[in-house]
Amino acid sequence: MIKKFIPFLVILGLVALIVTIFLSVASQKQMIVIKEGNAYKEPFEMIVNKYQDSDCGMVIDNMNYISQVISPTGKTWFFHDHGGFVKWLEDKEFRDEAVIWVMSRDTKKWIDGRSAYYSLRDKTPMGYGFGAYEKKASAHVDFDTMRLRMLRGETLNNPHIRKQLLGQ
């Protein structure tokens, strides 16, 4: 008699296991890659290890070089290296209308990415070297110069540029 119930018990056990796994996965918090509905185009407060870079897909685990790009429709994308948002934004229709927020290294607050000044020598997550600053220093460049350097490949990832800027 018990032998008749063994297949039923095995199937029931497998179903219970599958349901448990499904509920466990469903309850885990998903990474945030994009947020919609940002009508005021203000930067979102970000939390370490909760957001994913929209360019390279890596988890944003450091808040020193973060940036956000907001489209005219209020969609917001997140980045952990300023060079990444430049590369990502280049082929977007809304490139010139996008609102860009960058985390300032000197004042530790969100500032307008188009008004920021950029270092060429910072040690950034993707190695591009562009740190954003609210206050201009002699070695800093403006947004347009940083963007052009990024698109030309004139970053610290380029050995010739690295040697020129850092002597390495």
Secondary structure as UniProt FT lines:
FT   HELIX           2..27
FT   STRAND          34..35
FT   TURN            39..40
FT   TURN            48..50
FT   STRAND          51..52
FT   TURN            54..56
FT   TURN            64..65
FT   STRAND          67..70
FT   TURN            72..73
FT   STRAND          76..79
FT   HELIX           82..89
FT   TURN            90..91
FT   TURN            93..97
FT   STRAND          99..103
FT   TURN            105..107
FT   STRAND          110..112
FT   TURN            113..115
FT   STRAND          117..118
FT   TURN            125..126
FT   STRAND          132..133
FT   TURN            138..139
FT   HELIX           143..152
FT   TURN            156..157
FT   HELIX           159..166
//
